[in-house]
């Protein structure tokens, strides 16, 4: 399962968003997500232009579903959940909202799949979130672009505690860690994406986002690398390389 996150990288430009979605729909990814932030966020002058009309999300969802892909929404505004619920395939809880009890209860009531980004949270905080929504899936990520902070080994620890419902979400500027994550067998991958003109207009998730033109490379490489993991058994085998002893 590879989920592409546009997030706010559309810059509030509906035509840019539609163009991004049309390109992403031609990739090998399984799903595409957008974000709706809380009203206080959009009240800030810096972020006002990032607000999209409610009808835009429905229009984008229809475009995505035409290509047999899933549409997800990371929603921080509890008042918007009912508005968009009818055409959303799954919801994502941003890591900053892991403590928002009312929001998480509301998302559970939708009976949709809910992915919780664990961000910088520890096990105690994750446990409290799962007390609210026991069926939620968890995304291991770190809100840090530095490679030393990725901590892929946490996927193993989380799987031991919570089972095979752990996905990996990349926030590292060295995006090759997505490939390294395959060895830890996450249930899926959340990957931020950016448009090809992003060097002109820098989007919020710039450093760790994969350029749209490279999305299929990441999708195909993840799929290929998963085949290399094997079952871990070291048994007798035959030489398949000509000229090698």
N, C-alpha and C positions, 0 to 999 in steps of 0.2 A: 504494500500500500504506500504510494507516494503522493503526498498532499502538497500542492504548491500554494504558498501564501503570498498573495498580493498585498495583504494588509492595508496600509495607507500609501503604498508606493505608486498609486494612481495619481497622487498629488491633488486630488479633488477634481480632476479633469475627466469628465464622463467619456469624451471621445478617446482619450488616452487609455482609459480603463477598458473600453470595448475593444480597442485594438490589441491590448495586452491579452485579453481573454481569448480573442479569436486565434491568436498565435499559440497560446497555451493549450487550447483545445485540440491542436494538431500534434501535441506531444504524447509521449507514452505514459504520462502521469494519470493517476486515478481520480483526483479531485482537485478543486480550486477553492480557496477561501478568501473572504474579505473581512474587514473589521468595521465595527461600529463602536466608537468610543463613548464615554459618558458625557452628558451635557456640559459639565464643567471644563472638560478638555477642549471642546469646540468653542467655548466662551473665550478662550485665550486668543489674542489677536494672531499669534503665530500659526494657530491651527484652524482658524475659522474656515479657510478655503478648502479644507480637506473634507468638510461635511458633504455627504451626498443625499439627495432626496430619496425617500423610501422606495419610490417607484423604480429607481435605478437598480436597486438590489434584485427586484423581481425580474426586471428585464435581463440582467446579467445571468441570473439563475436559469432562465429559459434558454439562453444561448449556450450555457454550459451543458445543460441536460440534453440539448439537441445532439451533442457529441458523446452521449452516453457516459458522461462523467458526473461525479457527485459535486454538490455545492455545499460548502460549509461557511459558517458565520461565527466569527469571534465577537461576541456581543457583550459590551460592558454596560449597556443601558437596559435596565430591567423593563422599561416601558416599551421597548422595541421588540421584545421577544414574541409577544402574541401577534404583532403586525407581520412578522416574517416567518413565523413557525410553519405555515402551510406549505411552503416550497423549499425549506431548508432541510437538507439530508442529515446534517449533524451540526452540533455547536462546539465551539472551543471556548474554554475559560482562559483568559490571559492570566499570566502568573501573578500579576498585581491584584487579581480578583479572587485568588484562592481562598481568602478569608471572608469574602462577601457572602454571608449566610443566605440572605434573601435572594440574591441573584442565583446562587447555586441551587437553592430549593426550587426556584421558578424553572430553571433549566431541566431539573430532574422531572418536573411535571409534564414536560413536553413529550416524554417517552422517546426522545431521539437519542442517538449516541452522543455522549458528551466527552470531549477530550479536555483534560485539565493540564495546562502547562505548569510544571512544578517549579520552574525558574530557580530561585535561590532558596526555596523552602526545604526544610529538613523533614525527617520522617514523622515527627509529631504533628507538624502542620499538614502534611499529606494525609495522615490518619484522620484528622478532624474534617478535612474536605470529603474523605470517603465515608465518614459517618453521615454526611448529608446526602451524598450520592454514591452508594456502594458499588454501583455498576459502571461508574465512570472509568474511562481509560486514561492513562497517565503519560505525559510527555516529559522525558528527561531532557532538560536544556539548562544552560547557564546564561544569565544576562551579562555576558562578558565576551568581547571579541578576541581575547587572548587565548592562544592554544593551550597554555598551561592550566586554564580554568575549565576546559571541556569536560574532564572527568568521566570518560566513557565507561570506566569500571563501575560507575554508579548504576548503569543499566543492569548489570549482573546482580548487584545488591537489591535493586528494586524488584527484579524478577523473582528473586528468592522470597521476598516478603509479600509481593502482591500478585505473583503469577505472570503469565505471558500476555500482559496487556500494556506493556511498556513500549512506547515509541521514542524515537530520537528527533529532537528539533534543533537545528543548527543555528547558533549565533556567533560562530567563530569566523573571523575573516579568512582563515585558511580553510577554505571550503572542502578541501580534500579529506577533512575529518569525517565527512559524510561517508566516504569509502571505508575509512577505518572502523566506523560504527557497525558495518555489516558483520564483523567478527563477533559482535556481541548479540547478534540475532534479535534486534528490536522488531516489534510487530509492524512497524511502518516508519515513515520518515516525513517530517514537516520541513519543507525547504522554502525559504523566502525567495522571491523572484523580483527582478527589476527589468525595466525596459532598456532597450539598446541605446537610447539617448540619455541615459541617466547621468552621464558626466556633464551634461549641460544643466539639467535640473536635478539636484541631488535629492533622492527620496529618503524618508526616515530610516528605513532598513537598508542602508546602502552597502556597508562593509561586508555583511554576511549574506547578502542576497546573490543568487545566481542569475546571470544575464539570460534573458529569454532565449537567445540564440544558442545557449549551451545546455538548456534544460534536458534535451534528449540524450546528450552525452552523459549527464549525471544519472538519468533514469536507466539507461542501458548498462552503464558501468555497475551500478548497484545491483541490477539483476544478474549480471555476469559474475560479479564477485561473490554473490551469495552461493553460487555453485561450487566455489572453491573451499567452503568451510568443511564439508563432509560430516561424518558421524564420529570422528575422533578415535576410531579403532585403528590400531596399528597391526595389520595382518599381512601375511605373505601375499605378494602380488607378482605379476610377471612384468618384465621389462618391455615397455612400449616405445622406447626411443632407439631408433636404429643407430648402430655404431657405439652405443654406450654400454659399458659393462657394470 
